[in-house]
Amino acid sequence: MRFLPAGENALLVQLGSLDEVLSLHASLRAKPVPGMAEMIPAAETLLIGFDPYRISAAELAAEIAPRDLSHRDAGTGREVEIPVDYDGQDLDEVAALTDLSRAEVIARHTGTPWLAAFNGFAPGFCYLTGGDPALDVPRRATPRTEIPAGSVALAGTFSGVYPQSSPGGWQIIGTAPVPMWDLNRDPPALLAPGDRVRFVDQAKAGRLRSQPARPSTPELTPPAARWDILAAPFPALLQDAGRVGLADQGIAASGSVDQGALRALNRLLGNSPGTAALEVLGGGLRLRATAPCTVAATGAPRQMQVNGAPFASHRVIALDAGDELALGPADSGTYGYLGVRGGFTVEPVLGSAATDTLAQIGPKVLRAGDWLGLAGARAEAVQPPLAQPALPRPGDLVEIEVTMGPRADWFTPQVQAQFLAQDWLVTPQSSRVGKRLEGQPLQRDARELPSEATPAGAIQIPHSGQPVLFLADHPLTGGYPVMAVVAAHHLDLAAQVPPGARIRFRARAPFAPIIPNPSRGRT
């Protein structure tokens, strides 16, 4: 085993094969190490989160190193058939890469059963292995910003079906009409590790299967106490502390990108720390209260108006029935949080009210004409006004601390130094998934990296050499090397850096693999 740093509270265990990954995963499930948190298996690695106040990375490595890797997890072993229309935009490119004809690519994709190995990237996305070795193809040099739901794709020795429209760098060879992820199904994911999958060419079958009908959603009656959304020119999303503990099912935590701002908001209002609030971008959000309520806004500082009268953010405001609240643009930073004392009436999805924009899980994006019910839950006393944070503005240079690794050694020392020495421009293509950075491109190892877990704050380097800094809605796994991971105390700040500002990264220490330290071993 090789142990690599993946931030301050996670390590990446490099193993020799997928079988060894699944063996270690099964061993740690059966006998977890105290202080260990979530695990995310991948092709040749296992990402293990831990509580740094209970155990260090070196101590955790010492607990893991002696584990027996001979155990094999059999999984569910179901037989699943997936119909495919082989109309993918990369089918000709795959044929050229493999020296096969289009018909031969299709025949080899359908002719061998695939094994569902592990979940990742997005809920319902399962990495399938064991197909025909001739279909081993590289990822695309530059990931697409959007791949349609149902796309059947290849990358390396894996195949998979995209459950939702999302960014991705796999080679698309077809379309599957069967939903891979459906919250109206139990379980929502069509595939589970251990399933055997066979793709069926619908051109030969003579027809495409229709997508199963989904139950219609009943229209809800607006409650008496609510906010009516009058205008929402930018996305307004409900966010809370996130879905912790579901990473092994391919579900990221999501939640607010600035967790400190959400906690500050709820302290102001007397709510419990994880109470859901509206995460807002830009200005122009207007709403009307239909009942008396107490509101506040934190995060990116901004001016607000109640019935035209100005108020500053980071203080409590009382609204009467019929009052209209309008939010101006952020004075600095990017993300703001608007909440109400007692919280909103919102139906949790998988235990959380967070809206995951990549996985498309959680409450819908709020638009003009929508409403939010006021829960009026029990709350404590409201707090005095808070000082507005000094967040970055376009043109500013922001220094962000990082832990180098887990894949810094895929880059020469000179390229690592270039990564740390230059200023990176935050581009307008940034989102809750990640911030796209622009600068002098980084030259990286030409090898293909087998898909592996990516924590929040990971700075991934695709073939273009332009970094992507992952935020709350990041994919759980990816196939591009992670140069560094943002320090936990700077993750909120990194999320608030607006387009047009620049980031300079500062390493906490030079990159080095983790050496197991058995001084406090407990195995």
N, C-alpha and C positions, 0 to 999 in steps of 0.2 A: 504494500500500500504506500501511497504518497499523499501527504497531507498539505493542503494549500490554503492560505488565508482567503476568506471571502467576506471581508469586512471585519468588524469588531466582535460580532456575535454569531458567526457562522464559519464553518470550514468545509472545504471540498475534498472528499476522499477520492483519489484516483485509483482505480482498480484495473485489472487486466482484461475483463470481459463483462458483458451484460449478465452472464450467469453469476459472476462474483458479486456484482452490484445487488442482484436480487437476493443472494445468500446473506450478504451483510445486512441488507434492509430487513430481512426476516429475522435475523439474529437480534438486531436492535429493537425490533417490535416485541420480540419475546422477552428480552431482558434489557430494558432501556437503561442508560446511564443517568444517574441523578444530575439534574441541571440541563439535560438535553431537551431540545424543543422539537420543532418540525423537521421531517426528513423529506427530501425530494430526490427519488431515484432517476437516473438518466442512462444513456447508452453505456458509459464506462465510468461514471462517477456517482457519488451519493453526496448531496449537500445536506449538512446537519447543522441546524441552528442550536444555539445554546445560550444560557444565561451567564454572562461573564462575571456576575457577582457570586455565582455558585461554583463555577468551574472554568478553568482557563482552556484555551485551545490546545495547549501542549498536554494538559492533563486529560482532556477528552480524547486526544489522539492516543495517549497511552492506554486508555480503557478500550479503544477500538482495535488497536494493532494486533492483539492476540486472538481475535475472534476467529472461530472456525467457519470457513467459507464453503464447506462441503454440502450444506443443506440446500435443497432446492424447493422453492415454493411452487406448488402445482397450479395454483389459481383456480378459476371456476371451470375452465375447459369447455365452455359452450361453443357450439358451432353457429357462426353468424354469416349470413350471405348478404352482400352489399351490391345492388345493381349499379352499373356505371354506364354513362354515355361518354365514350372516348372522343371528346371534342376539345380537349385541352389545348390552350394556346402554345404550350411548350412541347407538344407531342413530336413535332418534326425535329426540334432541337435535341430531345431525348433520343430519338432515332439516330441522329447524327453522332451524338456522344457515345452511343453504344454500338455503332456500326450495324444496326438492325433496321429493318423496314418498320413503318408504322404498324403494319399487321403483326409483325413479330414482337414488337413492344407490347401490344395488347395481349397477344397470346401468352407471353411470359408473365405478364402481370396477373392474368386470370388463371394461369395454368398451375400455380403453386400456392398452397395455403399459407397465409401469413399468421404470425403469432402476435397478439396484443401484449406488448412488453411493459409499457409504463405510460402514465398520463402526464400531460404537460402542455406548455405553450398557452392553452386556453381550455376552459371546461369543455369536455367532450372530445378533445383532441387526444387521440391515443397513438403512440408510436408503434407501428407494426414492423416486425422483423421476420427474417427467415424466408424471404421471397427469393426469386431467381437472382443469383449473383450477377448476371449480366446487366441488371438494372441499377447497378451502383453508379450514380451520377452526382456531380457536385451541385451545391446550391448555386443560385444565381449570384453573379458578382455584386449586384446592387439589389437589395430587397424591394419588392413592390410595396407601395404605400397601402394598397387595398387588394385583397384576394377575395372573390365572392364565396359565400357560404356554400358548402357542398363540393368545393373543388377537391379533386383527388390528385395527390401530388407525390413526388419522389424527391428524396434528398439522401445522398450517401446510400447506405443499405436499407433505409427505412422507406415506408410508404405511410400515408395518412390522409384523412379527410378533414378539411377545415370546417368546424362546426358553425362558425359565424364569419361574417365579413371582417377581415382583419389584415394587418400588414404581414408579410412573409416573404421568404426567399427560396421556397421550394419550387421545383419544376412541375407545372400543372399539366396533367395528361388527360383529365376527364372531369365529369360532374356526376355526383351521386344524389338522387332525389330524396333519399331517406334522411331525416334529420338526425344528426349525431348527438345533439343536446336538446332536450325538451323538458322544461320544468313541470309540464303536465304528465310526464312519464315517471314511473318509479322503478329503478333509479333514473335520474335524468339522462345520464350518459348511456349511449347505445352499447359501448364496448367497455369491458373491464379487463385488467391484466389477467392473462391466462386464457382468454378467449381465442378460438381459432377462426380466422376470417377468410372467406373466399369472395373475390370480386367476380361479378358476372357481367359479360359484355351484352348490353341490351340491344345492340344492333343485330346480334345473332339470335337473341331471345325474341326479337320482333316487336317489343314494346317497352316503354319505360313504366316502372311502377309509379303510381301516384303517391304524393306525400300524404301521410295519414292526416285526416282532418283533426284540427285542434278544437277543444271546447271553446265556445265563445265566452268572452269576458263580460259578465253582467255590468251594466252601467250603474254606477253608484250615485246615490242621492246626496247632494252636497249637505253637510251638517250646518246647523245654525251658526256655530262658532268656527270661522275659517278665514283664510286669506284668499281673496280672489286675485289671480295674476292678471294684471291689466296690460303689461308689456314685458317682453323678455327677449331683447335682441341678441343676447349672448346666452350660451347654455347655462341653465340654473339646475343644479343637481343636488339631490339629497345625499349627504355623506355623514357617516359616523366613524367610529374607531375601526371598522372593517371586519372582515370574516376571518378571524384567526383560527388556525387549526385545520384548514381544509386544503393545504397545499399539496398533500399527497394524492388528492383527487383532481388535481389540475386547476384548483380555484385559488387565485391570488387573494391577498387580504383586502386590496382596494382601500376604501375609506378616504378620508380627507388627505390631500397631499401635504398639508401643513397641520400636523396633529397638534402642535403647540397652540396654534391659533384657535383650533376647535376647543381645546381644553380651556383656554382663556375665555372664550365666549361663554361656555357653560358655567365657569366660575362667576362671571359677571351676572348671569341670569339666575344663579342658584340651582342650576340643573346638575344631574349626575354627569361625570366627565365625558361619557361616550354618547350623550344624547344627540340625535341627528339634527343637522342644520343644513341650510342651503349654502352650497359652494357656488360662488358667482365669479364670472369673468367680466371685465369691462364695466361699463355703466349702462343705464337705461332701464334696469329692472324697476317696475312699478307694481305696487299691490295695494289692495284695499282691505282693511280689517272689518269684519262684520260683527265683532264683539270686542270689548275692552281686552287689551293684552299688553304685555311688556316685552320689548324687543331690544336687540343690540346687534352690532356688527363688529367683527375683528378681522385680523389678517391684514390684507393690503389696505392702508388708510385711505379714506374717501370721505367726501361730503355727502350728507343725506338731506332730504327735505321731507317734512311732514306738513301736508297741505300748503306747500310752498315755502314754509319757514325752514331755514337751514339748521342742521345739527351735525356735529362731528361724530365720526365713528368712535368705537372703543368706550362708549358710555351707554347707559340704559335709557331707553325712551319709552314713555307710556303712550299707547294709542287708545283712542276711544272708537266705538263702533262708527264706521263711515270714514274714518281717517285714511288718507292715502299717503303711503311711504314711497319715496323715490330714491334710488341709489345712483350717485354720480360715478364717474370713472375713477379708477385707482390713482392716487397721487404717486404711489410707488409700489413696487412688488407686482404680483400677478393675481393671486387668488384671495378672495374675501369670503367671510362666513357670516351669514345672517341667521339668527335664531330667535326663538320665542320662549319665554318662561313657561315651563310645563311641557314643552316639546310639541311635536306634531303627531297626528294620527296617521301612521304609516304601517303597512303590512310588511313585516320582515321577510326577506328572501334568503333562505339558508342561514337564518339566524342574525341577519344584519339588514339595516336600511341603506347600506352603501350602494351607490350606482356605479357599477364596473363598466366603463365605456368600451373596453376591449372585449370582455366576455359577454357583454350585454345582459348582465344580471342585475336585478334590483329595480327600484322605482324608475319610472320613465323620466326623461328630460322634461322639465316644466316649460310650458309655452303660454302665450297669451290665451286667455279663456279657460285655463286650468285653475284648480283650487287646491288648497292644502288645509285639512282639518286641524283645529287646535285641540291638543289632547288635554291640556289643563292638568297634567300630572303633578303630584306633590313636589314642591321645590323648597329649597332653603332661602335664606335672605339673599337679596341681590348685593353685589359688591360695588365698591366705589369705582369711578372711571379709571381706566387703564391708560398708561402712557402709550401713544401711538408708536409702533416700532419703526425704526429707521431702515426701511427695506430698499433694495436697489432700484434704480431707474434706468431707462435706456441710456446707453453711453457710459454707464458706470463699469468699473472693473471690480469683480467680486472674487475673493480668495476662498476656495473650498478645500477643506482637508480631506484626504483620501487614504485608504489602506491599499497599498499596491498588491495586485493579484486578484483572482487566482491564476490568471494566464499572462502575467507581465513577462514571463520568460519566453513567450512567443514573439517577443520583440527584442531587438538588440539593445544593449545599454544606451547606445546613442539615441535610439527611437524613444526609449523610456524617458531620457533626458529631454528630448524634444516635446514629448507630451506634457511634461511638467514646466518647461521653460516658456512656452508660448501662451498667448491669450486666445481663448476660444469664443467665437461669436455665437450667441443663442439666436437661432433662426426662427422665423414665424411659423415654421412647420412643426413646432413643438406642441405638446398636448399633455393630458394626464398620463398617457402611456409613457412618454419620455421627451426629453429635450434634445433636439437635433442640433449639433454643434458644427461650426465651420471654422476651418483654419488650414494651415499647411498640412496636407494629408500625411498620415502615419504609414510607413512601410511595415508590413507585417509578414509573418511566416506564411508561405503559400499553401501550407497544408490545410486540409479540411478538418475542422474540429467536430467530433461527434457531439450531438445535442446534449447540453447539460444545463443544470439549474442556474438561474440568474436572480439574485436577490434584489430588492428595492435599493436604488442607489448604485447599481452596477453600471459601469461605463464600458459599453461594448464597442468593439472596433470592427465594422464590416469591411469588405474588400475595398470599398471606396476610400478607406482611411479616415473618414470623418466620424467622430465619436457620437454615440447616442447614450444619453444619461437616463436610465430607467427611473420612472416615478411609480405612483401607487398602482396604476392599472397595467403595469409591465407584464409581458409574457413570462410565465414561470420557467420556461426552458428556451434555449436558443442555440444557434450553431456558429456564432461568431465569438472570438476570444474576448474576455473581459479583462481590460488592462488594470482596472482599479475599482474600488467600491467607496462611495462617499461615506465619510464618518457619520455616525448616528446623530451627533449633535449639530451637523451641518445639513442634514437631509431636508429639513423644513426650509432653510435658507435657499438651498439649491432649487427647490420647487418654486420659490418666489422670484427667482431671477427672470426678468421679462425679456422678450425678444428685443434685440438691439443692444443689450448689455453683454459684457464679456466675462468669462470665467477663467481664472488661473488656478490650477490644481496644485496643492502642496502635499507631498507625501509625508505621512507620519514616520515612516522608516523605509529604508530600501527593501525591495522585494526579497523574501526568503521563504522557502518551504518551512512548515511547522515541524519541529523536532519533538517527538513524543517525550514527555517528562513524567516518569512513573512515580515521582516523589509523593504524590497524593492519590495514586491509583486505587480504585475500589473494586476491581474485578476479582 
